[in-house]
Amino acid sequence: MTRRNLTRTSDRIYALAGLASWIHDTTDSSYCIGLWRDDLDSQLLWYSDISRSACPAPQRLPQPYAPSWAWPCISGPVAFFKSSSADLPVALSEYAGPDFHSVSVQPLLGLDTQVWGMGLTSNRYGPTFMALLQSTARVLPVYFYKSTDTWVPEYPVADFDSAALKFYIDAPAEGPAYTKNDPNRPMKYWLILAGKFQESGGYTPIQLQAVCLLTRRMTSYEDQILVTQAYLTFCLGISKHGDKDYRYENKNLATADKNVDLNLARVGIVRGAGSIRAWAEAVPETKFNLY
């Protein structure tokens, strides 16, 4: 479906609404804006499949519509890595990307991952006014130097090699290579350890194991509005959308942990970011919000 040219790109959530409703009624699985809670740790490892797109480069859709961590937030095709822990709950012919048959990824995000959301319309399977994912994982601050095209970790991950990183940027215009900042001034990002990479039928060097969500801190004016809206909901239990609070896990946003200072937005996926052991030795676990 993501490879189809819809008349309006913003219809991609609505196009799945009927099917999502049927799956929810049949399986009682919780729907999370194109993803399913029962397999959320795996499905968060989607990536923008630019190799299949004959259309212009994918772009992030205007907000409010979908959170950065859910695939409907971008235009263009998406794909998933093969999960090494369970079969994907989707048709492989549709969602298996070019790396599907050559690699597998074991999801590593913690069991404490939770999602809260508020619907934008009366359709609980439609776009969202806001959707917050809160979890705890190993989070590594990294600095990108455009002048040398290198990445430098803030913590001493022993086998982290900038040259070994492979990127899947959600919307290329947002990628580090496209920044207009001073090339001599590094840009700061955060890598969230989300999976363990393994080549099928072959040996995987341990320094290529770490599969991460590439994220940025939310600092723009629009981002601050979103965070402020979340804060008001947290602390005061209010929203301009009144009773249109579609709780993906039967929880109100006000029940989320309010003492989380790391507010992030997804930029893409990175693999080859070092060994799982080196991450465990050098990178602390951190609670974060992903919008």
URDA-V735812 format. One record per pair of residues at least 12 apart in sequence whose ideal C-beta (glycine too) atoms are under 10 Angstrom apart, sorted by the first residue. I is the first residue (numbers start at 0). J is the second residue. If there is no record, write none. Layout:
i=I j=J
i=I j=J
This chain:
i=0 j=14
i=0 j=15
i=0 j=18
i=0 j=76
i=0 j=77
i=0 j=90
i=0 j=93
i=0 j=94
i=1 j=14
i=1 j=33
i=1 j=45
i=1 j=47
i=1 j=48
i=1 j=51
i=1 j=52
i=1 j=57
i=1 j=70
i=1 j=71
i=1 j=73
i=1 j=74
i=1 j=75
i=1 j=76
i=1 j=77
i=1 j=78
i=1 j=93
i=1 j=94
i=2 j=48
i=2 j=51
i=2 j=52
i=2 j=53
i=2 j=54
i=2 j=75
i=2 j=76
i=2 j=77
i=2 j=78
i=2 j=93
i=3 j=76
i=4 j=53
i=4 j=54
i=4 j=74
i=5 j=74
i=8 j=54
i=8 j=57
i=8 j=58
i=8 j=60
i=8 j=61
i=8 j=64
i=8 j=71
i=8 j=73
i=8 j=74
i=8 j=75
i=9 j=60
i=9 j=61
i=9 j=64
i=9 j=65
i=9 j=71
i=9 j=74
i=9 j=126
i=11 j=33
i=11 j=60
i=11 j=64
i=11 j=65
i=11 j=70
i=11 j=71
i=11 j=72
i=11 j=73
i=11 j=74
i=11 j=77
i=11 j=126
i=12 j=32
i=12 j=33
i=12 j=60
i=12 j=64
i=12 j=65
i=12 j=69
i=12 j=71
i=12 j=72
i=12 j=119
i=12 j=122
i=12 j=124
i=12 j=125
i=12 j=126
i=12 j=127
i=13 j=71
i=13 j=120
i=13 j=122
i=13 j=124
i=13 j=125
i=13 j=126
i=14 j=71
i=15 j=30
i=15 j=32
i=15 j=33
i=15 j=71
i=15 j=124
i=15 j=125
i=16 j=30
i=16 j=122
i=16 j=123
i=16 j=124
i=16 j=125
i=16 j=126
i=17 j=124
i=18 j=124
i=19 j=31
i=19 j=32
i=19 j=33
i=19 j=35
i=19 j=122
i=19 j=123
i=19 j=124
i=19 j=125
i=20 j=122
i=20 j=123
i=20 j=124
i=22 j=35
i=22 j=88
i=22 j=124
i=23 j=35
i=23 j=123
i=23 j=124
i=26 j=88
i=28 j=88
i=29 j=114
i=29 j=246
i=29 j=247
i=29 j=248
i=29 j=249
i=30 j=114
i=30 j=116
i=30 j=123
i=30 j=124
i=30 j=245
i=30 j=247
i=31 j=43
i=31 j=66
i=31 j=68
i=31 j=69
i=31 j=114
i=31 j=116
i=31 j=127
i=31 j=130
i=31 j=132
i=31 j=247
i=31 j=248
i=32 j=64
i=32 j=65
i=32 j=66
i=32 j=68
i=32 j=69
i=32 j=70
i=32 j=71
i=32 j=72
i=32 j=114
i=32 j=116
i=32 j=118
i=32 j=124
i=32 j=125
i=32 j=126
i=32 j=127
i=32 j=130
i=32 j=132
i=32 j=247
i=33 j=45
i=33 j=65
i=33 j=66
i=33 j=69
i=33 j=70
i=33 j=71
i=33 j=72
i=33 j=77
i=33 j=124
i=34 j=68
i=34 j=69
i=34 j=70
i=34 j=71
i=34 j=88
i=34 j=114
i=34 j=132
i=34 j=247
i=35 j=88
i=35 j=89
i=36 j=112
i=36 j=113
i=36 j=114
i=36 j=247
i=36 j=248
i=37 j=85
i=37 j=88
i=38 j=82
i=38 j=84
i=38 j=85
i=38 j=86
i=38 j=87
i=38 j=88
i=38 j=89
i=38 j=106
i=39 j=68
i=39 j=106
i=39 j=108
i=39 j=112
i=39 j=113
i=39 j=114
i=39 j=132
i=39 j=134
i=39 j=247
i=40 j=82
i=40 j=84
i=40 j=85
i=40 j=105
i=40 j=106
i=40 j=107
i=40 j=108
i=40 j=109
i=40 j=110
i=40 j=112
i=40 j=134
i=40 j=193
i=40 j=194
i=41 j=79
i=41 j=80
i=41 j=81
i=41 j=82
i=41 j=83
i=41 j=84
i=41 j=85
i=41 j=86
i=41 j=87
i=41 j=88
i=41 j=104
i=41 j=105
i=41 j=106
i=41 j=108
i=41 j=193
i=41 j=194
i=42 j=68
i=42 j=69
i=42 j=70
i=42 j=79
i=42 j=82
i=42 j=87
i=42 j=88
i=42 j=89
i=42 j=94
i=42 j=106
i=43 j=68
i=43 j=69
i=43 j=70
i=43 j=79
i=43 j=106
i=43 j=108
i=43 j=112
i=43 j=132
i=43 j=134
i=43 j=191
i=43 j=193
i=43 j=194
i=43 j=212
i=43 j=265
i=43 j=268
i=43 j=289
i=44 j=78
i=44 j=79
i=44 j=80
i=44 j=81
i=44 j=82
i=44 j=104
i=44 j=106
i=44 j=107
i=44 j=108
i=44 j=167
i=44 j=193
i=44 j=194
i=44 j=210
i=44 j=211
i=44 j=212
i=44 j=268
i=44 j=270
i=45 j=68
i=45 j=69
i=45 j=70
i=45 j=73
i=45 j=77
i=45 j=78
i=45 j=79
i=45 j=80
i=45 j=94
i=45 j=96
i=45 j=167
i=45 j=169
i=45 j=265
i=45 j=268
i=46 j=70
i=46 j=76
i=46 j=77
i=46 j=78
i=46 j=79
i=46 j=80
i=46 j=96
i=46 j=98
i=46 j=166
i=46 j=167
i=46 j=168
i=46 j=169
i=46 j=267
i=46 j=268
i=46 j=270
i=47 j=70
i=47 j=73
i=47 j=74
i=47 j=75
i=47 j=76
i=47 j=77
i=47 j=78
i=47 j=96
i=47 j=167
i=47 j=168
i=47 j=169
i=47 j=170
i=47 j=171
i=47 j=267
i=47 j=268
i=48 j=75
i=48 j=76
i=48 j=77
i=48 j=78
i=48 j=79
i=48 j=94
i=48 j=95
i=48 j=96
i=48 j=97
i=48 j=98
i=48 j=167
i=49 j=75
i=49 j=76
i=49 j=78
i=49 j=167
i=49 j=168
i=49 j=169
i=49 j=171
i=50 j=76
i=50 j=78
i=50 j=96
i=50 j=97
i=50 j=98
i=51 j=75
i=51 j=76
i=51 j=77
i=51 j=78
i=51 j=96
i=51 j=97
i=52 j=74
i=52 j=75
i=52 j=76
i=53 j=76
i=54 j=74
i=54 j=75
i=54 j=76
i=55 j=74
i=55 j=75
i=55 j=171
i=56 j=73
i=56 j=74
i=56 j=75
i=56 j=168
i=56 j=170
i=56 j=171
i=56 j=172
i=56 j=174
i=57 j=72
i=57 j=73
i=57 j=74
i=57 j=75
i=57 j=76
i=57 j=77
i=57 j=168
i=57 j=169
i=57 j=170
i=57 j=171
i=57 j=172
i=57 j=173
i=58 j=72
i=58 j=73
i=58 j=74
i=58 j=75
i=58 j=169
i=58 j=170
i=58 j=171
i=58 j=172
i=58 j=173
i=59 j=72
i=59 j=73
i=59 j=74
i=59 j=169
i=59 j=170
i=59 j=172
i=59 j=173
i=59 j=264
i=59 j=265
i=59 j=266
i=60 j=72
i=60 j=73
i=60 j=74
i=60 j=126
i=60 j=170
i=61 j=221
i=62 j=119
i=62 j=126
i=62 j=127
i=62 j=128
i=62 j=129
i=62 j=221
i=62 j=222
i=62 j=224
i=62 j=225
i=62 j=290
i=63 j=117
i=63 j=119
i=63 j=126
i=63 j=127
i=63 j=128
i=63 j=129
i=63 j=130
i=63 j=225
i=63 j=228
i=63 j=240
i=64 j=119
i=64 j=125
i=64 j=126
i=64 j=127
i=64 j=128
i=65 j=116
i=65 j=119
i=65 j=125
i=65 j=126
i=65 j=127
i=65 j=130
i=66 j=114
i=66 j=116
i=66 j=127
i=66 j=129
i=66 j=130
i=66 j=131
i=66 j=132
i=66 j=225
i=66 j=264
i=66 j=265
i=66 j=289
i=66 j=290
i=67 j=130
i=67 j=132
i=67 j=169
i=67 j=170
i=67 j=173
i=67 j=212
i=67 j=214
i=67 j=215
i=67 j=217
i=67 j=222
i=67 j=263
i=67 j=264
i=67 j=265
i=67 j=266
i=67 j=267
i=67 j=289
i=67 j=290
i=68 j=114
i=68 j=130
i=68 j=131
i=68 j=132
i=68 j=134
i=68 j=169
i=68 j=191
i=68 j=212
i=68 j=214
i=68 j=263
i=68 j=264
i=68 j=265
i=68 j=289
i=68 j=290
i=69 j=114
i=69 j=116
i=69 j=127
i=69 j=130
i=69 j=132
i=69 j=265
i=69 j=289
i=70 j=94
i=70 j=169
i=71 j=126
i=71 j=127
i=72 j=126
i=72 j=127
i=72 j=130
i=72 j=169
i=72 j=170
i=72 j=264
i=72 j=265
i=73 j=169
i=73 j=170
i=73 j=173
i=73 j=265
i=73 j=267
i=74 j=170
i=75 j=169
i=75 j=170
i=75 j=171
i=76 j=93
i=76 j=94
i=76 j=96
i=77 j=93
i=77 j=94
i=77 j=96
i=77 j=167
i=77 j=169
i=78 j=93
i=78 j=94
i=78 j=95
i=78 j=96
i=78 j=97
i=78 j=98
i=78 j=99
i=78 j=167
i=79 j=91
i=79 j=93
i=79 j=94
i=79 j=95
i=79 j=96
i=79 j=98
i=79 j=99
i=79 j=104
i=80 j=95
i=80 j=96
i=80 j=98
i=80 j=99
i=80 j=101
i=80 j=102
i=80 j=103
i=80 j=104
i=80 j=105
i=80 j=106
i=80 j=167
i=80 j=194
i=80 j=196
i=80 j=210
i=80 j=268
i=80 j=270
i=81 j=95
i=81 j=96
i=81 j=98
i=81 j=99
i=81 j=100
i=81 j=101
i=81 j=102
i=81 j=103
i=81 j=104
i=81 j=197
i=81 j=199
i=82 j=103
i=82 j=104
i=82 j=105
i=82 j=106
i=82 j=194
i=83 j=102
i=83 j=103
i=83 j=104
i=83 j=105
i=83 j=106
i=83 j=194
i=83 j=195
i=83 j=196
i=83 j=197
i=83 j=199
i=84 j=103
i=84 j=104
i=84 j=105
i=84 j=106
i=84 j=107
i=84 j=194
i=84 j=195
i=85 j=105
i=85 j=106
i=87 j=99
i=96 j=167
i=98 j=165
i=98 j=167
i=98 j=196
i=98 j=198
i=98 j=199
i=98 j=270
i=99 j=199
i=100 j=199
i=100 j=200
i=101 j=198
i=101 j=199
i=101 j=200
i=101 j=201
i=102 j=196
i=102 j=197
i=102 j=198
i=102 j=199
i=102 j=201
i=102 j=203
i=102 j=210
i=102 j=270
i=103 j=194
i=103 j=195
i=103 j=196
i=103 j=197
i=103 j=198
i=103 j=199
i=103 j=203
i=104 j=193
i=104 j=194
i=104 j=195
i=104 j=196
i=104 j=197
i=104 j=208
i=104 j=210
i=104 j=268
i=104 j=270
i=105 j=194
i=105 j=195
i=105 j=196
i=105 j=197
i=105 j=208
i=105 j=210
i=105 j=275
i=106 j=193
i=106 j=194
i=106 j=195
i=106 j=210
i=107 j=136
i=107 j=137
i=107 j=191
i=107 j=192
i=107 j=193
i=107 j=194
i=107 j=195
i=107 j=208
i=107 j=209
i=107 j=210
i=107 j=211
i=107 j=275
i=107 j=278
i=108 j=132
i=108 j=134
i=108 j=135
i=108 j=136
i=108 j=191
i=108 j=192
i=108 j=193
i=108 j=194
i=108 j=212
i=109 j=134
i=109 j=135
i=109 j=136
i=109 j=137
i=109 j=284
i=109 j=286
i=110 j=134
i=110 j=135
i=111 j=133
i=111 j=134
i=111 j=135
i=111 j=136
i=111 j=256
i=111 j=286
i=112 j=132
i=112 j=133
i=112 j=134
i=112 j=135
i=112 j=136
i=112 j=289
i=113 j=131
i=113 j=132
i=113 j=133
i=113 j=134
i=113 j=247
i=113 j=248
i=113 j=250
i=113 j=254
i=113 j=255
i=113 j=256
i=114 j=130
i=114 j=131
i=114 j=132
i=114 j=133
i=114 j=134
i=114 j=246
i=114 j=247
i=114 j=248
i=114 j=250
i=114 j=255
i=114 j=289
i=115 j=129
i=115 j=130
i=115 j=131
i=115 j=132
i=115 j=133
i=115 j=229
i=115 j=232
i=115 j=233
i=115 j=244
i=115 j=245
i=115 j=246
i=115 j=247
i=115 j=248
i=115 j=250
i=115 j=251
i=115 j=252
i=115 j=253
i=115 j=254
i=115 j=255
i=116 j=128
i=116 j=129
i=116 j=130
i=116 j=131
i=116 j=132
i=116 j=244
i=116 j=245
i=116 j=246
i=116 j=247
i=116 j=248
i=116 j=250
i=116 j=252
i=117 j=129
i=117 j=130
i=117 j=131
i=117 j=228
i=117 j=229
i=117 j=232
i=117 j=238
i=117 j=239
i=117 j=240
i=117 j=241
i=117 j=243
i=117 j=244
i=117 j=245
i=117 j=246
i=117 j=247
i=117 j=251
i=117 j=252
i=118 j=130
i=118 j=240
i=118 j=243
i=118 j=244
i=118 j=245
i=118 j=246
i=118 j=247
i=119 j=240
i=119 j=243
i=119 j=245
i=120 j=240
i=120 j=243
i=120 j=245
i=121 j=242
i=121 j=243
i=121 j=245
i=122 j=243
i=122 j=245
i=123 j=243
i=123 j=244
i=123 j=245
i=123 j=246
i=123 j=247
i=124 j=245
i=125 j=245
i=127 j=245
i=127 j=247
i=128 j=225
i=128 j=228
i=128 j=232
i=128 j=238
i=128 j=239
i=128 j=240
i=128 j=243
i=128 j=244
i=128 j=245
i=129 j=225
i=129 j=226
i=129 j=228
i=129 j=229
i=129 j=232
i=129 j=238
i=129 j=240
i=129 j=252
i=129 j=290
i=130 j=229
i=130 j=245
i=130 j=247
i=130 j=252
i=130 j=289
i=130 j=290
i=131 j=225
i=131 j=226
i=131 j=229
i=131 j=232
i=131 j=233
i=131 j=247
i=131 j=252
i=131 j=255
i=131 j=259
i=131 j=262
i=131 j=288
i=131 j=289
i=131 j=290
i=132 j=247
i=132 j=263
i=132 j=265
i=132 j=287
i=132 j=288
i=132 j=289
i=132 j=290
i=133 j=255
i=133 j=256
i=133 j=259
i=133 j=286
i=133 j=287
i=133 j=288
i=133 j=289
i=134 j=191
i=134 j=193
i=134 j=259
i=134 j=285
i=134 j=286
i=134 j=287
i=134 j=288
i=134 j=289
i=135 j=256
i=135 j=259
i=135 j=284
i=135 j=285
i=135 j=286
i=135 j=287
i=136 j=190
i=136 j=191
i=136 j=192
i=136 j=193
i=136 j=211
i=136 j=212
i=136 j=278
i=136 j=282
i=136 j=284
i=136 j=285
i=136 j=286
i=136 j=287
i=137 j=154
i=137 j=156
i=137 j=190
i=137 j=191
i=137 j=192
i=137 j=193
i=137 j=209
i=137 j=211
i=137 j=275
i=137 j=278
i=137 j=279
i=137 j=281
i=137 j=282
i=137 j=283
i=137 j=284
i=137 j=285
i=138 j=154
i=138 j=189
i=138 j=190
i=138 j=191
i=138 j=192
i=138 j=211
i=138 j=212
i=138 j=214
i=138 j=261
i=138 j=263
i=138 j=282
i=138 j=283
i=138 j=284
i=138 j=285
i=138 j=286
i=138 j=287
i=139 j=152
i=139 j=153
i=139 j=154
i=139 j=156
i=139 j=159
i=139 j=188
i=139 j=189
i=139 j=190
i=139 j=191
i=139 j=192
i=139 j=209
i=139 j=211
i=139 j=272
i=139 j=273
i=139 j=278
i=139 j=281
i=139 j=282
i=139 j=283
i=139 j=285
i=140 j=152
i=140 j=153
i=140 j=154
i=140 j=187
i=140 j=188
i=140 j=189
i=140 j=190
i=140 j=216
i=140 j=261
i=140 j=282
i=140 j=285
i=141 j=153
i=141 j=154
i=141 j=156
i=141 j=159
i=141 j=161
i=141 j=164
i=141 j=175
i=141 j=185
i=141 j=186
i=141 j=187
i=141 j=188
i=141 j=189
i=141 j=190
i=141 j=211
i=141 j=213
i=141 j=269
i=141 j=272
i=142 j=184
i=142 j=185
i=142 j=186
i=142 j=187
i=142 j=188
i=143 j=161
i=143 j=174
i=143 j=175
i=143 j=176
i=143 j=178
i=143 j=180
i=143 j=185
i=143 j=186
i=143 j=187
i=143 j=188
i=143 j=213
i=144 j=161
i=144 j=175
i=144 j=182
i=144 j=183
i=144 j=184
i=144 j=185
i=144 j=186
i=145 j=175
i=145 j=176
i=145 j=177
i=145 j=178
i=145 j=179
i=145 j=180
i=145 j=181
i=145 j=182
i=145 j=183
i=145 j=184
i=145 j=185
i=145 j=186
i=146 j=181
i=146 j=182
i=146 j=183
i=146 j=184
i=146 j=185
i=147 j=161
i=147 j=182
i=147 j=183
i=147 j=185
i=148 j=161
i=148 j=162
i=148 j=175
i=148 j=176
i=148 j=182
i=149 j=161
i=149 j=162
i=149 j=164
i=149 j=185
i=150 j=162
i=150 j=164
i=150 j=166
i=150 j=175
i=150 j=185
i=150 j=188
i=150 j=190
i=150 j=213
i=150 j=269
i=150 j=272
i=151 j=185
i=152 j=190
i=152 j=272
i=152 j=273
i=152 j=278
i=152 j=281
i=152 j=282
i=153 j=187
i=153 j=189
i=153 j=281
i=153 j=282
i=154 j=277
i=154 j=278
i=154 j=280
i=154 j=281
i=154 j=282
i=154 j=283
i=155 j=277
i=155 j=280
i=155 j=281
i=155 j=282
i=156 j=190
i=156 j=206
i=156 j=209
i=156 j=272
i=156 j=273
i=156 j=274
i=156 j=276
i=156 j=277
i=156 j=278
i=156 j=279
i=156 j=280
i=156 j=281
i=156 j=282
i=157 j=206
i=157 j=273
i=157 j=274
i=157 j=276
i=157 j=277
i=157 j=278
i=157 j=280
i=157 j=281
i=158 j=204
i=158 j=205
i=158 j=206
i=158 j=207
i=158 j=208
i=158 j=209
i=158 j=272
i=158 j=273
i=158 j=274
i=158 j=276
i=158 j=277
i=158 j=278
i=159 j=190
i=159 j=206
i=159 j=209
i=159 j=271
i=159 j=272
i=159 j=273
i=159 j=274
i=159 j=277
i=159 j=278
i=159 j=281
i=159 j=282
i=160 j=204
i=160 j=206
i=160 j=207
i=160 j=271
i=160 j=272
i=160 j=273
i=161 j=271
i=161 j=272
i=162 j=271
i=163 j=204
i=163 j=206
i=163 j=207
i=163 j=270
i=163 j=271
i=163 j=272
i=163 j=273
i=164 j=190
i=164 j=207
i=164 j=209
i=164 j=211
i=164 j=213
i=164 j=269
i=164 j=270
i=164 j=271
i=164 j=272
i=164 j=273
i=165 j=196
i=165 j=207
i=165 j=210
i=165 j=268
i=165 j=269
i=165 j=270
i=165 j=271
i=165 j=272
i=166 j=213
i=166 j=266
i=166 j=267
i=166 j=268
i=166 j=269
i=166 j=270
i=166 j=271
i=167 j=213
i=167 j=266
i=167 j=267
i=167 j=268
i=167 j=269
i=167 j=270
i=168 j=213
i=168 j=266
i=168 j=267
i=168 j=268
i=168 j=269
i=169 j=213
i=169 j=264
i=169 j=265
i=169 j=266
i=169 j=267
i=169 j=268
i=170 j=266
i=170 j=267
i=171 j=267
i=173 j=215
i=173 j=264
i=173 j=265
i=173 j=266
i=173 j=267
i=174 j=213
i=174 j=266
i=174 j=267
i=175 j=188
i=175 j=213
i=175 j=215
i=175 j=266
i=175 j=267
i=186 j=215
i=187 j=215
i=187 j=216
i=188 j=211
i=188 j=213
i=188 j=214
i=188 j=215
i=188 j=216
i=188 j=263
i=188 j=266
i=188 j=267
i=188 j=269
i=189 j=211
i=189 j=212
i=189 j=213
i=189 j=214
i=189 j=215
i=189 j=216
i=189 j=261
i=189 j=263
i=189 j=266
i=189 j=285
i=189 j=287
i=190 j=209
i=190 j=210
i=190 j=211
i=190 j=212
i=190 j=213
i=190 j=214
i=190 j=269
i=190 j=272
i=190 j=273
i=190 j=278
i=190 j=282
i=191 j=210
i=191 j=211
i=191 j=212
i=191 j=213
i=191 j=214
i=191 j=261
i=191 j=263
i=191 j=265
i=191 j=269
i=191 j=285
i=191 j=287
i=191 j=289
i=192 j=208
i=192 j=209
i=192 j=210
i=192 j=211
i=192 j=212
i=192 j=272
i=192 j=273
i=192 j=275
i=192 j=278
i=192 j=279
i=192 j=282
i=192 j=284
i=193 j=209
i=193 j=210
i=193 j=211
i=193 j=212
i=193 j=268
i=193 j=269
i=193 j=270
i=194 j=208
i=194 j=209
i=194 j=210
i=194 j=211
i=194 j=212
i=194 j=268
i=194 j=270
i=194 j=275
i=195 j=208
i=195 j=209
i=195 j=210
i=195 j=270
i=195 j=274
i=195 j=275
i=195 j=278
i=196 j=208
i=196 j=209
i=196 j=210
i=196 j=211
i=196 j=270
i=196 j=271
i=196 j=272
i=196 j=275
i=197 j=210
i=203 j=271
i=204 j=271
i=204 j=274
i=205 j=273
i=205 j=274
i=205 j=275
i=205 j=276
i=205 j=277
i=206 j=271
i=206 j=272
i=206 j=273
i=206 j=274
i=206 j=277
i=207 j=270
i=207 j=271
i=207 j=272
i=207 j=273
i=207 j=274
i=208 j=270
i=208 j=271
i=208 j=272
i=208 j=273
i=208 j=274
i=208 j=275
i=208 j=276
i=208 j=277
i=208 j=278
i=209 j=269
i=209 j=270
i=209 j=271
i=209 j=272
i=209 j=273
i=209 j=274
i=209 j=275
i=209 j=277
i=209 j=278
i=209 j=282
i=210 j=268
i=210 j=269
i=210 j=270
i=210 j=271
i=210 j=272
i=210 j=275
i=211 j=267
i=211 j=268
i=211 j=269
i=211 j=270
i=211 j=271
i=211 j=272
i=211 j=273
i=211 j=278
i=212 j=263
i=212 j=265
i=212 j=266
i=212 j=267
i=212 j=268
i=212 j=269
i=212 j=287
i=212 j=289
i=213 j=263
i=213 j=265
i=213 j=266
i=213 j=267
i=213 j=268
i=213 j=269
i=213 j=272
i=214 j=261
i=214 j=262
i=214 j=263
i=214 j=264
i=214 j=265
i=214 j=266
i=214 j=267
i=214 j=287
i=214 j=289
i=214 j=290
i=215 j=263
i=215 j=264
i=215 j=265
i=215 j=266
i=216 j=260
i=216 j=261
i=216 j=262
i=216 j=263
i=216 j=264
i=217 j=261
i=217 j=262
i=217 j=263
i=217 j=264
i=217 j=288
i=217 j=289
i=217 j=290
i=218 j=262
i=218 j=264
i=219 j=264
i=222 j=262
i=222 j=263
i=222 j=264
i=222 j=290
i=223 j=262
i=225 j=262
i=225 j=264
i=225 j=290
i=226 j=262
i=226 j=288
i=226 j=290
i=228 j=240
i=228 j=252
i=229 j=252
i=229 j=255
i=229 j=257
i=229 j=262
i=229 j=288
i=229 j=290
i=230 j=252
i=230 j=257
i=230 j=262
i=231 j=252
i=231 j=253
i=232 j=244
i=232 j=251
i=232 j=252
i=232 j=253
i=232 j=255
i=233 j=251
i=233 j=252
i=233 j=253
i=233 j=254
i=233 j=255
i=233 j=256
i=233 j=257
i=233 j=259
i=234 j=253
i=234 j=257
i=235 j=253
i=236 j=251
i=236 j=252
i=236 j=253
i=236 j=254
i=237 j=253
i=238 j=252
i=255 j=288
i=256 j=286
i=256 j=288
i=258 j=286
i=259 j=285
i=259 j=286
i=259 j=287
i=259 j=288
i=260 j=285
i=260 j=286
i=260 j=287
i=260 j=288
i=261 j=285
i=261 j=286
i=261 j=287
i=261 j=288
i=261 j=289
i=262 j=287
i=262 j=288
i=262 j=289
i=262 j=290
i=263 j=287
i=263 j=288
i=263 j=289
i=263 j=290
i=264 j=288
i=264 j=289
i=264 j=290
i=265 j=289
i=265 j=290
